[in-house]
Amino acid sequence: MAQVPQRVLGALAAAAGLLAPMAEPALAGRFYPDDPIAVTVAPVPTGAVASKSIDEFRDFLTQSAKPERRPVVRSQGINTLGEVPDSAWYTNRHGMHRMSLDELRRGPGDARAPQPPYEVLALRRDGLTARLEVRDAAGRVYFLKTDAAKYPELATAADVIGSRFFYALGFHTPENYLITAFRAQFQPAPGAMVSGGGSRKRPMTSKDIDGAFDIVPRNHDASYRMMASLRLAGEPVGPFRFSGTRADDPNDFVPHEQRRDLRGLHVMAAWLNYTDASAPNTLDTVVEENGIRFLRHHLLDFDSTLGSDRDQPKDARFGNAFLVPPAHEMLIRMFTFGLYWEPWERADYPSDSTVGRFESSAFDPERWLTSYPNPAFLSRTLEDEYWAAKLVLAFTDDDIRAIVETGGHSDPKATEYIVQALCQRRIRIGQAYLTRVLALDRFRVEAGSIVFDDLREQYGFGTRRQFRYTWSEFDNDRETHSPIAGAVGPHLPRSNAPYLAVRIEDESDSSKSVTVFVRDGRAVVGLDRTW
């Protein structure tokens, strides 16, 4: 199984002349002393990085031309257990180390809410909403987003809720805050510019700020609800793509479409209906930690999650079909004279404009789609889906409610509707992916036996079952197995071999199995899955 252990990172860096060659001789074999790694090695220092941009329309056209699923290639960027180690791409959080309800509510942070008054550094009229870049009284820079006048709370709630869910799921996201502000708290900064609305960029005046607030829903006390996103730490150098690698990043050697975290993001995006999960909604920043400059990779702009499509409710098609349908779909429509209706076209959506079009009855995670094709999503395997499904299922009803409440809906019924829809969509994800593999996980050795959690049973997707155990001694250098006669059951057999392996099968279905590798009779160091 592909992995990114410390030895590989070090070897690649040395080969590139970026680090001194390692003093230790190269090791052979499948498993190494540091397996399974939980954190990737310290990054290679990054040199000059050019800021790049991705044209959203061009990305849409390029990806829409290739909407088919890709040939199955096993993921990289994982350890010997098939998990994603902590890195500049991803950090294990709620799925691996349970977060408290308060931690889920805080998300990436809640201690740096913006403080008025505000200097407006830039303003953009973005369709039916406004976006402002401001500096607060503490000198911090935020990006402010507003709701469309007809749909108060819709986009701002989605952005706050989405950022906290994706943070808990393990991705790097910005700190997003809901704030209440008054027009008098905003003044143009020296040299501030305004853009959008069909006009060229030009110097900003107070009237431009007035115009921006004119299209924003106003509260009864003349205040305005906004979503404030704290500027990410480091130097922004543009989005990352969901395929290929970045040539000026020495730590970026795994093709993005083969990364398990980016492939598995499909399942998480499906759960949260993040239909705009695409390259333009990402950002790389150059940060410095422990004296090392490196790129950190972020997801951002979550106002297209749940039932929101930024300045309006989602079209029912979003999440269920690409904007440019494949040829076979158009042929079906043509030959059925438009009489064929998909389940999502008959679904009932809430009438609450603060919720938008978001439902669970017609949700099918295996058929869910972003607005246009995402190469990493199209490259996903069942193992990627299973990994992501585990993370989604780690959220209890109370966990989900704690995060949804941060959306600040004025009507508790809206909050409850979203909570229940997410709970039902979570169940659909479990039904889809925990039943297609032998969903055994969290393997460990206790009292001389191999033990594990049966996730299918744990989450209520099946009853208790019986398993068959086949033990062998594993030669780590030659990567060969020698069966151990008479070894049955979960108890580790007597052996002087450094590595043992046990193949575990459901007695009623031997087509699916998990092979578990144990070192020195104590540590589980590797997994192989078949389905």
N, C-alpha and C positions, 0 to 999 in steps of 0.2 A: 504494500500500500504506500502510495506516494507520501512523502513527509518533508519537513524542512527542519531537520535537527541542527544543533549548533555546529556540528562538524561540517555540514554542507555549507552553511553560511560563511564559516571561516574559510573554507577552501575556496569558495567563489570570490571572496574578498581578496584572498592572497593571490589568486590567479589573475585578478584584475590589477594587481600591484597596489592595492589600496591598504593592505595590511602586511606586516612582516610574515613570512611563511611560518606556519605552526611548527614548533619544535618537536611535538609528538609525532611518531610515525603514523601513517594512515592505518586505520583499523578496518578489518574486513568483517563481513557478517551482516545479518539483518538488524540485530539489536546492539545498542551501544550503552555504555554505562550511564549516560544522561537520559536514556529513554524511560518513560515517555516525557518529552519536554512539555512544560506548562507555559514557558515564556521564551520567545525567540531571543537569540543572542543580541547584545547591544548593537545598534545599527552602525553601519559603516558611515563615517562622516561624509556629508554631502557637500559638493563644491558649488559652483555657480549653477543656479537653476533659472531657466527662462520662464517667464509667465506665459501661459498658454490659454487660449480660449477655444470654446466649442460652439459653433453656430447651431442653435437649436433646430432651425429648419433644415439645415444640411444634415445634421445627425438623424433627424426624422426620416428624411428621404433615403439616406444610406442604409439605415437599419430596416426600414420598411421593405426594401428590396430583398431582404433575406429573412423571411418570417418562419422558416422551417426549423424544427428541432435538429440539433447537431448530433453527429455520431458520438456514441458513448465513450468518453475518455475519463478515467478516474481522476478525482480531484487531487490537487496539490495544496500546499500550504496547510497541511495537517500533521499531527503527530502519529505515533504508532498505534494509538487508540482510536484514530479517526476523528479526534477533536481538533479544534482550531486553537493554537496557542495564542497567548496575548502578544500583540504586536502593534505597529503603527497603523494597522488596518482595523484591528478588532481586539476587544478586551472581554474576557469571560466575566459575566456579572450574574444576573438573576438565575439563569439556567444552571450555573455551576455553583454559585455561592449566593444563597437566597438573600435578597435585600428586604429590609423591613418596609412596612407601609410608608413610614416617613421618608426613607431613602427613595422609594419609588416615586413619591410625590415630588421630592426635590429634583430628581433626574440629574442632569449634568451640573446642577447648581442652583441655589435659590438665595444666595447671600449677597448678590450684586445687582439687585433690581435698580433700574435707573432712577436718578434723583433730579427733579426739576430745579432750576429752569434749564431749557434746552437750546443749544445753538444748532440750527439746521445747516448741515454741511452740504447736503445734496437733496434734491427732491425730484421724484419721477412720477408722473401721472401714468398709471399702469392699468389701462382699461377703465373699469368702473371703480377702481380703488386707487389709493395713493401709497407710495413708499418713500420714507424719509430716512436719511442718514443723519444722526444727531450726535452731539457730544453733550453729556449730562454735567451736572454741577461737580461731580467727582472727576471729570476729565475722561470718562469712559465713552467709547463709541458704540452706538446701537443702531440697528436697522429696524425701523418701525413699519409695521404693516397694518392696514385697516381692513374692515369688512366693507362690502358693497352696501349701499344704502338700503336696498331691498332685502338684504340677507344678513342682518346683524347677528354677530356671534359665530357665524358659520365657519369662516376661514380662520379667524383668530383662535377659536377653540381647537380646530383640527391641527393647527401648527403647534400649539402648546402640548396637546395630547400626544401627537405623533412624535415629537422630539423626546418625550419621556419614555414612550414605549421602545423606540429604537435604541435609546441609550441603555435601557435595562436589558434589551436583547443583545447588547454587546458592541454597538457601533459608536463611533465618535460623532457627537452631535453638538450643536451650539446650545448655550443657555437661553431658553425662551421664557419670557415673562408676560403675563397679562398686566396692563397698567391702565389707569384712568388718568387722563390729562385734560387740561384746559387750553384753549387756543392762546391765551395770554402768556403761557409758559414757553412759547416758541418764538424765536427771532432768527433771522438769517445770520449766518456767520460771515465774516469778511471773506470775499471771494467765492461764496457759495453759488452753485449753478443749479438750474432747473432743466429737465429734459422730459421727453414724452409728450403725449397729447397732440401729436402731429406737428410739433414745432422743433426747431433746432435747439441745441444746448445753448443757454444764454445765462447771464447773471440773474440771480434770484432777488426778488423783492418781497416785501411783506404781503403784497396782494397775491403772490403765487401761493404763499402758505394759506391765505384766506381761501383761495380756490380749492386747495387740497382738502381743507376741512369742510368745504361746502358739500363734498360728495361722500362724507363719512357719516354713519349713523350717530345721532346725538342723543345723549341721555337726558332725562328730565331736568337734571341740574345743570345742563349746558356743558357737561363734560363729554369726553370721547373715550371709547374703549379702543385700545390698541394692543398689538403684540410686539414686544420689544425683544430683539435677538442680539445678544452681546457679540460684538465682533470677536471672531476666533483668534486665539493666540497665534503669534507668528506672522510670517510674511506670506500672504496669499499668492499662489502661483498657478491658479486656474484649476479647472475640474480634472477628474480622472475619467478614463474611458472604461467601459465594461468588457474590453477585449484588449489584447496586446499588453505591452509594458511601456513604461516611461523611460526613454533613453537616458535622460539626465539624472535619474535616480538610481544610484548603485545598489540600493536594497530592493529594487523592484525587478525581480527576475522570474517570478511566477506569472505566466500569462493570466490576465485578470479573469478571462472566461473559464479558467480552470481553478480558481480559488473557491474553496468550499464556502467561505463566508459570503462571497458575492453570489454564488449559485443558490445557496440556501436562503438568501435574502428574498428570493421569489416567494417562498412559503410565508415568510413574515409579512411581506408586502401584500400578499393575498389576504392574510388575516385582517390587516388594517386598511385594506383597499387603497394602498399607496400607488395609484395608477400612474403617477409621474415619476416612478423610480427609473431615472435615466441619467446619462452623463451630465447634462446641464445642471442637475440638482445635486452636484457633488462639489467638493473643494479640497484641494491639497494646500497645506501651509507648511512652510519651512519653520520648524521650531528648534529650540536648543535646550537640551537637558543633559546634565552632567558634563557640560563642555562639548557635547556632540551635536552638530546640526544635522537634521534629517527631516524627511517629509512625513507628515501625518495626514491621513486620508479621512474625510468627513462626508456624512450625508447631511443634507440640509433642505430647507423649503418643504415643509410638510403640510402646506395648506391645500394639497390635493389628496389628503388621506380621508378616511371615513366617507361621508357623503358630500364632501366639499370639492369643488373644482375651482379653487381660488376665489373668483368673484361671483360664483353662482353655484347652485347644486350640480352635482355630476349628471351628465347625460346617462341614461340607463345602460347605454352601450359600453360605457367606460368600466373596465374591469372584466368585461365579458367578451369583447371583440376588439381587434385592432382598428384604428381609425381608417387604415387602408386594408380592407378585407382581402384574404388570399383568394386566388382565382376560383378554387373549388367552392368557396362559400358564395361567391357571386353567381356561380353556375346553379347552385341549389336554389337561390332566390329566383333566378331567371326561369328555371324549369318548373318551379312550383307557383309561379306567378305571384310571389310574395305571400302565399298562403301558409308557408311553414313558419311557425313561431317558436323561438327558443324559450326555455323555461324562464330566463331572466326578463324576457319581454312581457311575461304575464305576471311578474312578481308585484306584490303590493309594497309600496314605499310610503314612509310616513309623510304626513302633510306638514309637519313642523319644518319651517324654513331654516331654523337654526341647526337642524340635523342634516338636511339634504337627502340625497338618494343613497341610502345605506340600508341593507337588509341581510338576512341570513337564510331565509327559506330556500332561495334558488342558488345560494352560494355553492360552487363546486371548486375546491382549491386546485384540483388537477387541470381544470380548464380555465382558471382565472388568468387574465392577461393584462399587461400594462397597456398604455395607450398606443405605443408602438414597440416593435420587438427590441428586446434587451439580450445581447449575445451571451452574457453569463447565465441568464435565466434559461435560454434555449439550450444551453450546454449541460444543464443539471442532470444528475443521476438520482436514482432512488435513494442511495446512501446520503446524498446531499439533502434530499427532502426529509429523510428520517432524522438527520441531525437537527435540522431547523424545526421540525415538528416537536421534538423533545423540548426545545426552548419555548415554543408557544405554549405547550401543555403545562409548563412549570408555573404559569400564571393562574392563581386561584381566582374565584369570583371576587373575593375581597381585594386581591391585588389589582384586578382590572378596574374595579370601582374606584380605588384610591387614585389611579392615574386619570381616569375619565373625569373625576371631580375637579381636577386642576384646569379643565376647560372652561370653568366658570359660567356654565349655562344658567341663566336666570330662572328657567323652569326646571324643577327637579325631574319632571317627566322626560325631558330630553336626555338628561344624564342617564336615567334608568333605561331608556330605550337603547342607547348606545352600549351600555354595559351588557344588557341581555343579548343584543345582536353579536357582540364580540364573544360572549360566552358560547353562543350557539355556533359561531364560525370556528371557534377553537375546537368544539366537538367534531365538526366536519373534518377538520384537519387531522385529528386523531384517527377518525374512521378511515380516512384516505391513506395514511402513511404508516400507522402502527400495525395495520393488519396485513401489509404487503411484505414485511420483513419479520424475522424472528426478533421481536422487540425486547431483547434482554439487554440490560445496561447496568452501569455502576458495579462492575465486577470487582471483587476483592476476595482475599483469603482470610477466613475466620475459622479459628479452632481446627486448622488443618484441612479445611474444605473450601472449594470454590463456591462462592455465593454471589447472588446478583438480584436485581429488581426486574420483575416481569412487568414492563410498562403497559402492555396490553391489559393485563389484569388490574394493575394499579389504577389506571384511569378509566376502568369500567368498559373496555371494549372487548372483553372476553372473560371466560372463567378460568379457574386454575387448571393447569395441564401438567402432564408428566413429560420428563425429558430423558433422553438417552445420552450417555457420556462415553466417549471413546478417547482414551489417554495414549500419549506417545511421548517418547523422549525426543527433544528437538535439538539437532546439531546446528548451532547458530552459525558456524563458519560455512558449512556446506548447505545449510537451509534444507535439511532433510529430516524426515520423521521416522522413528523406529517404534512400532507399536509395543505397548506394554501388555503382555498377556495377563488376562484375569483382572485387569483394572477396570472396575465399573463403579458407577455412582459418582457423587461429587467430591468424595474424599481424595486428597492427593495421594498417589501411590508412593511406596518406598522407592527411592531412586537417588543415585549420586550425580545424576546429570544436572548441570547448571540450569537447564531450561526444560520445562515440561509444557506440553500442549494438550488441550482437551477440546475435542469437537463436541458441541452440544447441539442436539436436534430435538425438535418436537416429535414425540413418539408417533403422533398421528399425521405428521407431514415432514418427511425427511428432505424435502426439496429446499428447505430453508435451514441454515445453520449458522452458528457462531463458533469460531475457533479462538480459544483464549490461550495466550502464552504467559507462563509464570516463570519468574526468575528466582532461583535460590529458595523455592518453596514459600516465598513471602510476597513478592511484588508482581502484580499484573502489569505486563509491559507492552502487550500488543493484542490486537483483535483483527480477525478476518471474518467478513460476513459474506454469505452467499444467499441468493434469493431466487 
